[in-house]
Amino acid sequence: METAAEALQMERWVRACRIEDIPRLGARVVKSAHGDIAVFRNAEDEVFALADRCPHKGGPLSQGIVFGRRVACPLHGWNVALDDGRAVAPDEGCTLSYPVKIEAGCVFIQMP
């Protein structure tokens, strides 16, 4: 059985793009072994990363409308919180979220 320290060592930060590569109020798709990841940038230049699949019917969240700290799925309008991937009530469901950090203008995603 692995320790918490060993589990943390297994996670790694991967450079995704430069912050300027993500349109404000938009997204950029990053390909990974875990599937497509949508990297979002809101009006306040906060950056978030979610699996590019709506929890409802798998629509591409990267093509949705970003507002505040949410994205509206382009297929059926479900709102998904950018910080944790949870659908906003009354909808239910969750998509995988990834920790992000910005260093020297580059966006890094923490991968499992």
DSSP file (Angstrom, degrees, kcal/mol; ACC not computed):
  #  RESIDUE AA STRUCTURE BP1 BP2  ACC     N-H-->O    O-->H-N    N-H-->O    O-->H-N    TCO  KAPPA ALPHA  PHI   PSI    X-CA   Y-CA   Z-CA
    1    1 A M              0   0    0      0, 0.0     2,-0.2     0, 0.0     0, 0.0   0.000 360.0 360.0 360.0 132.4    0.0    0.0    0.0
    2    2 A E        -     0   0    0      1,-0.1     2,-0.1     2,-0.0     0, 0.0  -0.478 360.0-125.5 -83.7 151.9    1.4    3.4   -1.0
    3    3 A T     >  -     0   0    0     -2,-0.2     4,-2.1     1,-0.1     5,-0.1  -0.403  28.1-106.5 -85.0 167.7    1.9    6.3    1.4
    4    4 A A  H  > S+     0   0    0      1,-0.2     4,-2.3     2,-0.2     5,-0.2   0.883 122.0  54.1 -62.2 -38.3    0.5    9.7    0.8
    5    5 A A  H  > S+     0   0    0      1,-0.2     4,-1.8     2,-0.2    -1,-0.2   0.899 108.3  49.0 -63.4 -40.2    4.0   11.0    0.0
    6    6 A E  H  > S+     0   0    0      2,-0.2     4,-1.2     1,-0.2    -1,-0.2   0.889 109.9  51.8 -66.1 -38.6    4.4    8.3   -2.6
    7    7 A A  H  X S+     0   0    0     -4,-2.1     4,-0.8     1,-0.2     3,-0.3   0.907 108.6  50.8 -64.4 -41.2    1.1    9.1   -4.2
    8    8 A L  H >< S+     0   0    0     -4,-2.3     3,-0.6     1,-0.2    -1,-0.2   0.867 106.4  55.0 -64.7 -35.5    2.1   12.8   -4.4
    9    9 A Q  H 3< S+     0   0    0     -4,-1.8    -1,-0.2     1,-0.2    -2,-0.2   0.803 101.5  59.0 -67.7 -27.5    5.3   11.9   -6.1
   10   10 A M  H 3< S+     0   0    0     -4,-1.2    -1,-0.2    -3,-0.3     2,-0.2   0.768  92.3  81.3 -73.2 -25.1    3.4   10.0   -8.8
   11   11 A E    <<  -     0   0    0     -4,-0.8     2,-0.3    -3,-0.6    99,-0.1  -0.566  66.5-170.0 -79.6 145.7    1.5   13.1   -9.8
   12   12 A R  E     -A  111   0A   0     99,-2.0    99,-3.4    -2,-0.2     2,-0.5  -0.976  24.1-121.0-138.9 152.4    3.3   15.4  -12.1
   13   13 A W  E     -A  110   0A   0     -2,-0.3     2,-0.4    97,-0.2    97,-0.2  -0.805  29.2-164.9 -92.6 128.1    2.9   19.0  -13.5
   14   14 A V  E     -A  109   0A   0     95,-2.9    95,-2.7    -2,-0.5     2,-0.4  -0.945  23.2-119.8-117.5 131.4    2.7   19.1  -17.2
   15   15 A R  E     +A  108   0A   0     -2,-0.4    93,-0.3    93,-0.2     3,-0.1  -0.555  33.6 175.5 -69.7 125.3    3.1   22.3  -19.2
   16   16 A A  E     -     0   0A   0     91,-3.3     2,-0.3     1,-0.4    -1,-0.2   0.862  51.2 -57.7 -97.6 -47.5   -0.1   22.8  -21.2
   17   17 A C  E     -A  107   0A   0     90,-1.1    90,-3.5    13,-0.0    -1,-0.4  -0.955  59.5 -70.7-176.4-178.8    0.3   26.2  -22.9
   18   18 A R  E >   -A  106   0A   0     -2,-0.3     3,-1.6    88,-0.3     4,-0.4  -0.704  43.9-118.2 -90.6 152.3    0.9   29.9  -22.3
   19   19 A I  G >  S+     0   0    0     86,-2.6     3,-1.5    -2,-0.3    87,-0.1   0.853 115.2  60.6 -60.7 -32.7   -1.9   31.8  -20.7
   20   20 A E  G 3  S+     0   0    0     85,-0.4    -1,-0.3     1,-0.3     4,-0.1   0.704  92.1  67.9 -67.5 -18.2   -2.1   34.0  -23.8
   21   21 A D  G <  S+     0   0    0     -3,-1.6    -1,-0.3     2,-0.1    -2,-0.2   0.630  88.9  74.4 -75.4 -13.1   -2.9   30.9  -25.8
   22   22 A I  S <  S-     0   0    0     -3,-1.5     6,-0.1    -4,-0.4     3,-0.1  -0.894  88.2-127.3-102.5 119.3   -6.3   30.6  -24.0
   23   23 A P    >   -     0   0    0      0, 0.0     3,-1.7     0, 0.0    18,-0.4  -0.383  32.3-101.0 -64.5 140.8   -8.8   33.2  -25.2
   24   24 A R  T 3  S+     0   0    0      1,-0.3    18,-0.2    -4,-0.1    19,-0.1  -0.432 112.6  14.1 -60.4 134.2  -10.3   35.3  -22.4
   25   25 A L  T 3  S+     0   0    0     16,-1.9    41,-0.8     1,-0.3    -1,-0.3   0.786 124.5  79.4  64.4  31.4  -13.8   33.8  -21.7
   26   26 A G  E <   -C   41   0B   0     -3,-1.7    15,-2.0    15,-1.0     2,-0.3  -0.704  68.8-120.8-145.4-163.1  -12.8   30.8  -23.7
   27   27 A A  E     -C   40   0B   0     35,-0.3     2,-0.4    13,-0.2    13,-0.2  -0.941   1.7-147.9-146.6 163.7  -10.9   27.5  -23.7
   28   28 A R  E     -C   39   0B   0     11,-1.8    11,-3.0    -2,-0.3     2,-0.5  -0.992  24.3-129.1-132.6 140.3   -8.1   25.6  -25.3
   29   29 A V  E     -C   38   0B   0     -2,-0.4     2,-0.5     9,-0.2     9,-0.2  -0.785  18.5-165.2 -95.3 132.0   -8.1   21.8  -25.6
   30   30 A V  E     -C   37   0B   0      7,-3.1     7,-2.6    -2,-0.5     2,-0.3  -0.969  15.8-136.1-115.5 126.4   -5.0   19.9  -24.5
   31   31 A K        +     0   0    0     -2,-0.5     2,-0.3     5,-0.2     5,-0.2  -0.602  33.3 164.7 -79.8 140.0   -4.6   16.2  -25.5
   32   32 A S    >   -     0   0    0     -2,-0.3     3,-1.7     3,-0.2    -2,-0.0  -0.950  54.0-103.8-147.3 167.9   -3.5   13.8  -22.8
   33   33 A A  T 3  S+     0   0    0     -2,-0.3     3,-0.1     1,-0.3    -2,-0.0   0.701 122.7  56.8 -64.5 -18.8   -3.3   10.1  -22.2
   34   34 A H  T 3  S-     0   0    0      1,-0.4    -1,-0.3     3,-0.0     2,-0.2   0.358 123.9 -94.4 -92.9   3.7   -6.4   10.6  -19.9
   35   35 A G    <   -     0   0    0     -3,-1.7    -1,-0.4    16,-0.1    -3,-0.2  -0.503  68.0 -25.9 107.9 179.0   -8.4   12.2  -22.8
   36   36 A D        -     0   0    0     -5,-0.2    16,-2.2    -2,-0.2     2,-0.5  -0.419  56.0-158.1 -69.5 138.8   -9.0   15.7  -23.8
   37   37 A I  E     -CD  30  51B   0     -7,-2.6    -7,-3.1    14,-0.2     2,-0.6  -0.980   7.5-144.7-118.9 128.3   -8.7   18.4  -21.2
   38   38 A A  E     -CD  29  50B   0     12,-3.1    12,-2.4    -2,-0.5     2,-0.6  -0.830  10.3-159.8 -92.6 123.8  -10.3   21.8  -21.6
   39   39 A V  E     -CD  28  49B   0    -11,-3.0   -11,-1.8    -2,-0.6     2,-0.2  -0.928  15.6-163.2-106.9 116.6   -8.2   24.6  -20.1
   40   40 A F  E     -CD  27  48B   0      8,-2.7     8,-1.8    -2,-0.6     2,-0.4  -0.665  15.3-164.0-104.3 152.4  -10.4   27.7  -19.5
   41   41 A R  E     -CD  26  47B   0    -15,-2.0   -16,-1.9   -18,-0.4   -15,-1.0  -0.987  13.6-159.5-133.5 123.9   -9.7   31.4  -18.8
   42   42 A N    >   -     0   0    0      4,-2.1     3,-1.9    -2,-0.4    27,-0.1  -0.303  39.9 -87.4 -95.4-175.8  -12.3   33.6  -17.4
   43   43 A A  T 3  S+     0   0    0      1,-0.3   -19,-0.1    25,-0.2    -1,-0.1   0.742 127.9  54.3 -64.5 -24.3  -12.6   37.4  -17.4
   44   44 A E  T 3  S-     0   0    0     24,-0.2    -1,-0.3     2,-0.1     3,-0.1   0.269 119.0-110.6 -91.8  10.7  -10.4   37.8  -14.3
   45   45 A D    <   +     0   0    0     -3,-1.9     2,-0.3     1,-0.3    -2,-0.1   0.708  67.1 150.9  63.8  23.2   -7.7   35.7  -16.0
   46   46 A E        -     0   0    0      1,-0.0    -4,-2.1     2,-0.0     2,-0.4  -0.637  35.1-145.7 -77.7 145.1   -8.3   32.8  -13.6
   47   47 A V  E     +D   41   0B   0     -2,-0.3     2,-0.3    -6,-0.2    -6,-0.2  -0.938  20.4 175.4-119.8 137.8   -7.4   29.5  -15.3
   48   48 A F  E     -D   40   0B   0     -8,-1.8    -8,-2.7    -2,-0.4     2,-0.4  -0.931  16.1-149.6-136.2 156.0   -9.2   26.1  -14.7
   49   49 A A  E     +DE  39  98B   0     49,-0.6    49,-2.7    -2,-0.3     2,-0.3  -0.990  20.5 165.4-134.8 128.4   -8.9   22.7  -16.2
   50   50 A L  E     -DE  38  97B   0    -12,-2.4   -12,-3.1    -2,-0.4    47,-0.2  -0.947  47.8 -91.6-132.9 153.4  -11.7   20.1  -16.7
   51   51 A A  E     -D   37   0B   0     45,-2.9     2,-2.1    -2,-0.3   -14,-0.2  -0.474  47.5-116.8 -57.6 138.2  -12.1   16.9  -18.6
   52   52 A D  S    S+     0   0    0    -16,-2.2     2,-0.4    -2,-0.1    -1,-0.1  -0.236  85.1  96.5 -81.9  51.7  -13.7   18.1  -21.9
   53   53 A R  S    S-     0   0    0     -2,-2.1     6,-0.2     7,-0.2    -2,-0.1  -0.954  71.3-131.3-143.7 119.6  -16.9   16.2  -21.3
   54   54 A C     >  -     0   0    0      5,-2.5     4,-1.7    -2,-0.4     5,-0.1  -0.441  20.9-129.6 -64.0 140.5  -20.1   17.5  -19.8
   55   55 A P  T  4 S+     0   0    0      0, 0.0    39,-0.1     0, 0.0    -1,-0.1   0.644 101.3  61.3 -68.1 -11.4  -21.4   15.2  -17.1
   56   56 A H  T  4 S-     0   0    0     37,-0.1    38,-0.0     3,-0.1    -3,-0.0   0.985 133.5 -21.0 -78.1 -68.4  -24.8   15.2  -18.8
   57   57 A K  T  4 S-     0   0    0      2,-0.0    -1,-0.1     0, 0.0    -3,-0.0   0.128  94.0 -94.9-134.6  20.7  -24.3   13.7  -22.3
   58   58 A G     <  +     0   0    0     -4,-1.7     3,-0.1     1,-0.2    -6,-0.0   0.665  62.5 167.9  79.4  16.4  -20.6   14.1  -22.8
   59   59 A G        -     0   0    0     -6,-0.2    -5,-2.5     1,-0.1     2,-1.0  -0.229  48.4 -94.2 -62.4 155.4  -20.7   17.4  -24.8
   60   60 A P    >   -     0   0    0      0, 0.0     3,-1.9     0, 0.0    -7,-0.2  -0.592  34.1-167.9 -76.4 101.8  -17.5   19.3  -25.4
   61   61 A L  G >  S+     0   0    0     -2,-1.0     3,-2.3     1,-0.3    11,-0.1   0.801  82.0  71.9 -59.6 -28.7  -17.3   21.8  -22.5
   62   62 A S  G 3  S+     0   0    0      1,-0.3   -35,-0.3    -3,-0.1    -1,-0.3   0.721  96.1  52.1 -61.0 -20.0  -14.4   23.6  -24.4
   63   63 A Q  G <  S+     0   0    0     -3,-1.9    -1,-0.3   -37,-0.1    -2,-0.2   0.357  94.3 101.9 -96.4   4.7  -17.0   24.8  -26.9
   64   64 A G  S <  S-     0   0    0     -3,-2.3     2,-0.5    -4,-0.1     9,-0.2  -0.193  81.7 -93.2 -83.2 177.4  -19.2   26.2  -24.2
   65   65 A I  E     -F   72   0C   0      7,-1.2     7,-2.4   -39,-0.0     2,-0.4  -0.820  34.4-145.0 -95.4 124.5  -19.7   29.8  -23.0
   66   66 A V  E     +F   71   0C   0    -41,-0.8     2,-0.3    -2,-0.5     5,-0.2  -0.761  26.5 164.9 -90.3 130.3  -17.6   30.8  -20.0
   67   67 A F  E >   -F   70   0C   0      3,-2.4     3,-1.9    -2,-0.4     2,-0.2  -0.961  60.8 -37.3-146.5 128.8  -19.1   33.2  -17.5
   68   68 A G  T 3  S-     0   0    0     -2,-0.3   -25,-0.2     1,-0.2   -24,-0.2  -0.423 124.6 -27.0  60.0-123.1  -17.8   34.0  -14.0
   69   69 A R  T 3  S+     0   0    0     -2,-0.2    13,-2.8   -27,-0.1    14,-0.6  -0.152 125.3  79.7-114.1  35.8  -16.5   30.7  -12.7
   70   70 A R  E <   -FG  67  81C   0     -3,-1.9    -3,-2.4    11,-0.3     2,-0.4  -0.908  60.0-148.3-136.8 163.1  -18.8   28.5  -14.8
   71   71 A V  E     -FG  66  80C   0      9,-2.0     9,-2.6    -2,-0.3     2,-0.6  -0.998  15.1-139.2-131.9 139.0  -19.1   27.1  -18.3
   72   72 A A  E     -FG  65  79C   0     -7,-2.4    -7,-1.2    -2,-0.4     7,-0.2  -0.865  27.1-119.8 -97.0 124.5  -22.4   26.4  -20.1
   73   73 A C     >  -     0   0    0      5,-3.2     4,-1.6    -2,-0.6   -12,-0.1  -0.384  14.9-137.6 -61.7 135.6  -22.4   23.2  -22.1
   74   74 A P  T  4 S+     0   0    0      0, 0.0    -1,-0.1     0, 0.0   -13,-0.1   0.690  95.3  54.9 -71.3 -16.8  -23.0   23.9  -25.8
   75   75 A L  T  4 S-     0   0    0      3,-0.1    -2,-0.0     1,-0.1    -3,-0.0   0.951 131.2  -4.0 -82.5 -50.9  -25.4   20.9  -26.2
   76   76 A H  T  4 S-     0   0    0      2,-0.1    -1,-0.1     0, 0.0    -3,-0.0   0.303  93.1-108.6-131.5   8.3  -28.0   21.4  -23.5
   77   77 A G     <  +     0   0    0     -4,-1.6     2,-0.0     1,-0.2    -6,-0.0   0.593  55.3 163.0  78.5  10.3  -27.0   24.5  -21.5
   78   78 A W        -     0   0    0     -6,-0.1    -5,-3.2     1,-0.1     2,-0.5  -0.394  34.7-132.3 -60.8 140.0  -25.9   22.7  -18.3
   79   79 A N  E     -G   72   0C   0      9,-0.3     9,-2.8    -7,-0.2     2,-0.4  -0.844  22.8-169.4 -96.6 131.6  -23.8   24.9  -16.1
   80   80 A V  E     -GH  71  87C   0     -9,-2.6    -9,-2.0    -2,-0.5     2,-0.3  -0.980  24.5-120.2-123.7 130.5  -20.6   23.4  -14.8
   81   81 A A  E  >  -G   70   0C   0      5,-2.9     4,-2.0    -2,-0.4   -11,-0.3  -0.513  15.6-149.3 -69.2 130.3  -18.4   25.0  -12.1
   82   82 A L  T  4 S+     0   0    0    -13,-2.8   -33,-0.3    -2,-0.3    -1,-0.1   0.790  90.8  57.2 -72.6 -27.5  -14.9   25.6  -13.4
   83   83 A D  T  4 S+     0   0    0    -14,-0.6    -1,-0.2     1,-0.1   -34,-0.1   0.805 128.5   7.1 -78.3 -27.7  -13.3   25.1  -10.0
   84   84 A D  T  4 S-     0   0    0     -3,-0.2    13,-0.2     2,-0.2    -2,-0.2   0.453  91.9-118.6-134.5  -1.7  -14.5   21.6   -9.2
   85   85 A G     <  +     0   0    0     -4,-2.0    10,-2.2     1,-0.2     2,-0.3   0.548  62.0 144.4  78.5   6.8  -16.3   20.3  -12.3
   86   86 A R  B     -I   94   0D   0      8,-0.2    -5,-2.9    -5,-0.1     8,-0.2  -0.596  53.5-116.4 -84.0 139.5  -19.7   19.9  -10.5
   87   87 A A  B     -H   80   0C   0      6,-2.8     2,-0.4    -2,-0.3     6,-0.3  -0.464  34.3-115.1 -67.0 143.9  -22.9   20.6  -12.4
   88   88 A V    >   -     0   0    0     -9,-2.8     3,-1.6    -2,-0.1    -9,-0.3  -0.683  52.8 -63.8 -86.8 134.3  -24.9   23.5  -10.9
   89   89 A A  T 3  S+     0   0    0     -2,-0.4    -1,-0.1     1,-0.4     3,-0.1  -0.190 120.5  35.7 -53.1 142.5  -28.2   22.7   -9.3
   90   90 A P  T 3  S+     0   0    0      0, 0.0    -1,-0.4     0, 0.0     2,-0.1  -0.994 115.1  69.5 -85.8  -2.7  -30.8   21.7  -10.3
   91   91 A D  S <  S-     0   0    0     -3,-1.6     2,-0.4   -12,-0.1   -35,-0.0  -0.371  71.4-152.1 -73.1 156.3  -28.6   19.6  -12.6
   92   92 A E        +     0   0    0     -3,-0.1     2,-0.2    -2,-0.1    -4,-0.1  -0.972  41.0  72.7-132.4 145.5  -26.5   16.8  -11.0
   93   93 A G        -     0   0    0     -2,-0.4    -6,-2.8    -6,-0.3     2,-0.3  -0.723  51.2-126.3 138.5 173.8  -23.2   15.2  -12.0
   94   94 A C  B     -I   86   0D   0     -8,-0.2     2,-0.3    -2,-0.2    -8,-0.2  -0.993   4.6-153.4-154.4 144.7  -19.5   16.0  -12.1
   95   95 A T        -     0   0    0    -10,-2.2     2,-0.1    -2,-0.3   -41,-0.1  -0.877  43.3 -87.4-115.4 155.4  -16.6   16.0  -14.6
   96   96 A L        -     0   0    0     -2,-0.3   -45,-2.9   -43,-0.1     2,-0.3  -0.358  42.1-158.5 -65.5 133.8  -13.0   15.5  -13.6
   97   97 A S  E     -E   50   0B   0    -47,-0.2   -47,-0.2   -13,-0.2   -14,-0.1  -0.862   1.1-151.4-112.4 151.8  -11.1   18.7  -12.6
   98   98 A Y  E     -E   49   0B   0    -49,-2.7   -49,-0.6    -2,-0.3    13,-0.1  -0.960  21.1-114.5-122.1 136.6   -7.4   19.1  -12.6
   99   99 A P        -     0   0    0      0, 0.0    11,-2.7     0, 0.0     2,-0.3  -0.425  37.3-165.8 -63.9 144.2   -5.3   21.4  -10.5
  100  100 A V  E     -B  109   0A   0      9,-0.2     2,-0.3   -53,-0.2     9,-0.2  -0.934  12.8-176.6-129.8 156.0   -3.6   24.2  -12.4
  101  101 A K  E     -B  108   0A   0      7,-1.9     7,-3.0    -2,-0.3     2,-0.5  -0.981  17.4-139.1-145.6 155.9   -0.8   26.6  -11.7
  102  102 A I  E     +B  107   0A   0     -2,-0.3     2,-0.4     5,-0.2     5,-0.2  -0.974  21.3 174.7-119.8 127.2    0.8   29.5  -13.7
  103  103 A E  E >  S-B  106   0A   0      3,-2.3     3,-2.2    -2,-0.5    -2,-0.0  -0.990  71.6 -16.9-133.6 124.1    4.5   30.0  -13.7
  104  104 A A  T 3  S-     0   0    0     -2,-0.4     3,-0.1     1,-0.3    -1,-0.1   0.853 128.7 -51.5  52.3  39.5    6.2   32.7  -15.8
  105  105 A G  T 3  S+     0   0    0      1,-0.3   -86,-2.6   -87,-0.1   -85,-0.4   0.461 114.1 117.8  80.1   0.9    3.1   33.0  -18.1
  106  106 A C  E <   -AB  18 103A   0     -3,-2.2    -3,-2.3   -88,-0.2     2,-0.5  -0.829  59.0-136.1-104.1 141.4    2.9   29.2  -18.6
  107  107 A V  E     -AB  17 102A   0    -90,-3.5   -91,-3.3    -2,-0.4   -90,-1.1  -0.826  20.1-168.0 -96.6 128.7   -0.1   27.1  -17.6
  108  108 A F  E     -AB  15 101A   0     -7,-3.0    -7,-1.9    -2,-0.5     2,-0.4  -0.940   6.4-154.7-117.1 140.3    0.7   23.7  -15.9
  109  109 A I  E     -AB  14 100A   0    -95,-2.7   -95,-2.9    -2,-0.4     2,-0.7  -0.936  17.9-129.1-113.3 134.6   -1.8   21.0  -15.2
  110  110 A Q  E     -A   13   0A   0    -11,-2.7   -97,-0.2    -2,-0.4   -99,-0.0  -0.751  29.2-163.4 -85.0 117.7   -1.3   18.4  -12.5
  111  111 A M  E      A   12   0A   0    -99,-3.4   -99,-2.0    -2,-0.7   -13,-0.0  -0.769 360.0 360.0-102.5 144.6   -1.8   15.0  -14.0
  112  112 A P              0   0    0      0, 0.0    -1,-0.1     0, 0.0   -99,-0.1   0.502 360.0 360.0 -71.5 360.0   -2.3   11.8  -12.0
